[in-house]
């Protein structure tokens, strides 16, 4: 029986083999995790389709394979295969319970899971068990040899992000429009509304804009020679993680309140940082937003569209600047730059300018957006 890589999330085409969770000759049960894989959006485990014995692997750890390729071969459950593992305990009893992210923590720290005592249910190893193990048995310090250059791996999520970015740039004629927005009044409003972040406000404002400019919530179908204007606003939020960019999706923003968006934004961001997003939470976006302002330093960018979407908006750092008002007076205002990349096959610059003008109106005068929500 061939166990193949199957689609574990919408749009997934390939994944990288992070680690095998079983050995050749090991007896496994149906649904037992066999291998941990990583896509550009998540880390997941592929379970055994039935009881059986591991006969061999068709790929090796670190390989990136496409959906449909064979990962390993299993024999029938009663087939006699001499196990390579010498433990007298059964395979099931020696199975180490740990989440994919916990396994990654251990791998990154160079800790064999066999040496960690799990404090979770049925001895499951938790993230804090890895940290506790490091406190008790810190890794020996090594003095690295001086070399001409350092190397870091270019595989896994980093390689898949690169592949996706190249495909997007090669396929979509990008055009980026820049705008500066006065956020002085929004910051004053925010001081009284402490349970809603600026990010949640931006996401809601974008959703209202998408109602007026549905072309930017579309998907180009070249075979059918049309653009599908999608009614649902599933807005992806770019999250910067140690493993690379992850985009969890807030679904049906058009139906949610500011507080609802804030609650979901916080929960999904935490799950993205913990690498615990489900396939549904990391796929199906119709529009993407990137808020790099909190990172500081950025005054502009030319963001790459999250294919097959049509557009992406990036918010940058807010800075106080001297501005000239309608009375020709110099005043100090808080100004934020915004960049919007869009598919020039689908929309033109004039439409993008009108879209960002509307977005600017909502942000500069928060009351206008609140009136749209009534």
C-alpha positions in Angstrom: 0.0 0.0 0.0 1.4 3.4 -1.0 0.8 6.3 1.3 0.8 9.4 -0.8 0.8 13.1 0.0 -2.7 14.3 -0.2 -4.2 17.8 -0.3 -4.5 18.9 3.4 -5.5 22.4 2.5 -7.2 24.4 -0.3 -4.7 25.2 -3.1 -1.9 23.1 -1.7 0.3 21.6 -4.4 3.4 20.5 -2.5 4.9 20.1 0.9 8.2 19.5 2.6 8.9 16.4 4.6 9.8 17.6 8.1 10.2 14.3 9.9 9.2 10.7 9.9 7.3 9.7 13.0 7.7 6.0 12.5 10.5 3.6 11.5 10.9 0.8 8.9 9.4 -2.4 10.3 7.2 -0.6 12.8 3.7 -1.8 13.3 1.2 1.1 13.1 -2.5 1.5 13.6 -5.0 3.3 11.5 -4.9 7.1 12.0 -1.5 7.0 13.7 0.6 9.9 12.5 3.3 8.7 10.1 5.0 11.8 8.8 5.1 15.5 9.6 4.9 17.8 6.5 5.0 21.5 6.1 3.3 23.6 3.5 3.7 27.4 3.0 0.8 27.8 5.4 0.9 25.1 8.1 2.6 22.1 9.6 0.5 18.9 9.6 0.7 15.1 10.1 -0.2 12.5 7.6 -2.0 9.6 9.4 -1.9 5.9 8.5 -4.8 4.9 6.3 -5.1 1.5 7.9 -3.3 -0.9 10.3 -0.1 -2.2 8.8 3.7 -2.3 8.9 6.1 0.3 7.5 8.0 -1.3 4.6 10.1 1.6 3.5 10.2 5.3 2.6 10.1 6.7 -0.9 11.4 10.1 0.1 13.7 11.5 2.7 13.4 14.2 5.3 13.9 17.7 3.8 12.5 16.6 0.4 9.8 18.8 -1.2 7.3 16.7 -3.0 4.1 17.3 -4.9 0.5 16.2 -4.0 0.0 12.6 -5.2 3.6 11.5 -4.8 4.3 8.4 -2.7 5.7 9.1 0.8 6.1 5.6 2.1 5.1 2.0 1.6 3.0 0.0 4.1 2.5 -3.8 4.3 -0.5 -5.6 5.6 -0.9 -5.5 9.4 -0.3 -9.2 9.9 2.8 -9.4 7.6 5.9 -10.4 9.4 8.6 -7.9 9.1 11.5 -7.8 11.5 11.5 -4.4 13.2 14.7 -2.5 13.2 13.8 -1.0 16.6 15.2 -3.1 19.4 12.9 -2.0 22.1 11.0 -4.8 23.7 7.9 -2.6 24.1 5.3 -2.5 21.5 5.4 0.1 18.8 2.3 1.7 20.2 3.6 1.9 23.7 6.9 3.6 22.5 5.0 6.1 20.3 6.0 9.6 21.5 3.0 11.9 21.7 3.8 15.5 20.7 2.3 18.1 18.4 4.2 19.0 15.1 5.2 22.4 16.6 6.5 20.8 19.8 8.5 18.3 17.6 9.9 21.3 15.8 10.9 23.0 19.0 12.8 19.9 20.0 14.5 19.6 16.6 15.6 23.2 16.6 17.0 22.8 20.2 18.7 19.6 19.2 16.8 17.6 21.9 15.8 14.0 21.2 12.2 13.6 22.2 13.0 10.3 23.8 14.9 12.2 26.5 12.0 14.5 27.4 9.4 13.6 30.0 5.9 14.5 28.9 3.6 16.2 31.4 0.5 16.1 29.2 -2.3 13.5 28.9 -0.9 10.0 28.3 2.6 11.4 28.6 2.2 13.8 25.7 5.2 16.2 25.5 4.2 19.8 25.6 6.1 23.0 24.6 6.9 23.8 28.2 8.4 20.3 28.7 11.0 21.2 26.0 11.8 24.4 27.8 12.0 22.7 31.2 14.3 20.0 29.7 16.7 22.8 28.5 16.8 24.3 32.0 17.7 21.0 33.6 20.0 19.8 30.8 21.3 22.8 28.9 23.0 21.9 25.6 26.8 22.0 25.7 28.2 25.1 24.2 30.1 24.5 21.0 32.8 26.7 19.6 32.1 26.9 15.8 34.9 26.8 13.4 35.5 30.1 11.7 34.4 29.9 8.0 34.3 32.3 5.1 30.5 32.3 5.1 27.5 31.0 7.0 24.8 28.9 5.4 21.1 28.7 6.4 18.7 26.2 5.0 16.6 27.3 1.9 13.8 24.7 2.1 10.5 24.1 3.8 8.3 27.1 4.3 11.0 29.5 3.1 11.4 27.7 -0.2 7.6 27.4 -0.7 7.1 31.1 0.0 9.8 31.8 -2.6 8.1 29.6 -5.1 4.7 31.3 -4.5 6.2 34.8 -4.8 8.0 33.9 -8.1 4.8 32.4 -9.5 2.8 35.5 -8.6 5.2 38.0 -10.1 5.6 35.9 -13.3 1.8 35.6 -13.7 0.4 38.9 -12.5 1.4 42.3 -14.0 1.7 44.1 -10.7 1.1 47.8 -10.3 1.5 49.6 -7.0 -0.3 52.7 -6.0 0.9 54.8 -3.0 -1.2 57.1 -0.7 -0.6 59.0 2.6 -3.4 59.1 5.1 -3.8 61.4 8.1 -4.6 59.2 11.1 -4.7 61.9 13.7 -8.4 61.7 14.3 -8.4 57.9 14.3 -5.7 57.9 17.0 -7.8 60.2 19.1 -10.8 57.9 18.6 -8.7 54.9 19.4 -7.8 56.4 22.8 -11.4 56.0 23.9 -11.9 52.6 22.2 -9.2 50.5 23.8 -10.7 47.1 23.0 -10.4 47.6 19.2 -7.0 47.8 17.5 -6.1 49.9 14.5 -5.6 46.7 12.6 -9.2 45.7 13.2 -10.4 49.1 12.1 -8.3 48.9 8.8 -9.7 45.5 8.0 -13.3 46.6 8.5 -12.7 49.8 6.4 -11.2 47.6 3.6 -14.3 45.4 3.7 -16.6 48.4 3.3 -14.4 49.6 0.4 -14.6 46.2 -1.2 -18.4 46.5 -1.3 -18.1 49.6 -3.4 -15.2 48.2 -5.5 -15.9 44.5 -5.8 -13.4 44.2 -8.6 -10.6 44.0 -6.0 -12.3 41.1 -4.3 -12.5 39.1 -7.6 -10.7 36.2 -9.2 -9.6 36.3 -12.8 -10.7 33.2 -14.7 -8.8 33.4 -18.0 -10.3 30.1 -19.3 -13.8 31.3 -18.9 -12.8 34.9 -19.9 -14.4 36.5 -16.8 -13.7 37.9 -13.4 -15.6 36.2 -10.6 -16.7 39.0 -8.1 -16.9 37.2 -4.8 -19.5 38.3 -2.3 -17.7 37.0 0.8 -14.9 39.1 2.2 -12.4 36.5 3.5 -9.5 38.8 4.4 -6.0 37.3 4.9 -3.7 39.0 7.4 0.0 38.7 6.8 1.7 37.6 10.1 5.5 37.8 10.4 6.8 34.6 12.2 10.2 33.2 12.8 9.4 30.5 10.1 8.4 33.1 7.5 5.2 34.8 6.4 1.9 33.1 7.3 -1.5 34.5 6.2 -4.5 33.4 8.4 -7.9 34.3 7.0 -10.7 36.2 8.8 -13.8 34.9 7.1 -16.9 36.9 6.3 -15.5 40.2 7.5 -18.5 41.9 5.8 -20.8 40.4 8.5 -18.6 41.0 11.5 -18.4 43.9 14.0 -15.2 45.7 14.9 -15.1 43.8 18.2 -15.7 40.5 16.4 -12.9 41.2 13.9 -10.6 42.2 16.8 -11.3 39.0 18.7 -10.7 36.8 15.6 -7.6 38.8 14.5 -6.0 38.3 17.9 -6.8 34.5 18.1 -5.6 33.8 14.5 -2.4 35.8 15.0 -1.5 33.8 18.1 -2.2 30.5 16.3 -0.1 31.6 13.4 2.8 32.4 15.8 2.3 29.0 17.5 2.0 27.2 14.1 -1.4 25.7 15.1 -3.6 27.1 12.3 -6.0 24.6 10.7 -6.2 24.3 6.9 -9.4 26.3 6.8 -8.0 29.1 8.9 -5.0 29.5 6.5 -6.7 29.2 3.1 -9.5 30.7 1.1 -8.6 34.3 1.3 -10.1 36.8 -1.2 -8.1 39.9 -0.3 -4.9 40.3 1.8 -3.8 43.1 4.2 -0.3 43.6 5.6 0.2 45.9 8.6 3.9 46.5 8.9 3.5 49.7 10.9 4.0 48.0 14.3 7.4 46.8 13.1 8.5 50.4 12.6 10.8 51.8 10.0 8.8 51.1 6.8 7.6 54.1 4.8 6.5 52.2 1.7 6.7 48.9 -0.2 5.6 47.2 -3.4 3.8 44.2 -1.9 3.4 41.0 -4.0 -0.2 39.9 -4.5 -1.3 36.7 -2.8 -2.2 34.8 -6.0 -5.0 34.2 -7.2 -6.3 37.3 -5.4 -6.4 40.6 -7.3 -5.0 43.1 -4.8 -3.2 43.6 -1.5 -3.0 46.6 0.8 0.0 47.3 3.1 -0.1 49.8 6.0 3.1 51.4 7.1 4.5 53.2 10.1 2.7 56.3 11.3 4.9 59.4 11.8 4.3 62.9 12.9 4.9 65.4 10.1 4.4 69.1 9.5 1.5 69.5 7.1 -0.3 72.5 5.5 -4.0 72.7 6.3 -6.8 74.4 4.4 -6.0 77.7 6.0 -2.4 77.5 4.8 -1.2 76.9 8.3 1.6 74.5 9.2 0.3 71.9 11.6 1.7 68.7 13.1 -0.3 65.6 12.0 0.1 61.9 12.3 0.6 60.5 8.8 0.6 56.9 7.6 1.7 55.7 4.2 -0.3 53.0 2.4 0.7 51.0 -0.6 -1.7 49.0 -2.7 -0.6 46.4 -5.3 -3.2 45.3 -7.8 -3.5 43.1 -10.9 -3.3 45.4 -13.9 -5.0 42.8 -16.1 -8.2 43.2 -14.0 -8.1 46.9 -12.8 -6.6 50.2 -13.8 -4.8 52.8 -11.8 -7.8 55.1 -11.7 -9.9 52.5 -10.0 -7.1 51.8 -7.5 -6.8 55.5 -6.7 -10.6 55.8 -6.1 -10.4 52.7 -3.9 -7.6 54.1 -1.7 -9.3 57.6 -1.7 -12.4 55.9 -0.1 -10.2 54.0 2.3 -8.5 57.3 3.2 -11.9 58.9 3.9 -12.8 56.2 6.4 -9.5 56.4 8.2 -9.3 60.1 8.3 -12.9 60.5 9.4 -13.8 57.4 11.5 -17.3 58.6 11.9 -17.9 58.0 8.2 -17.1 54.4 8.5 -19.3 54.0 11.6 -22.2 55.5 9.6 -21.6 52.8 6.9 -21.9 50.1 9.6 -25.3 51.2 10.9 
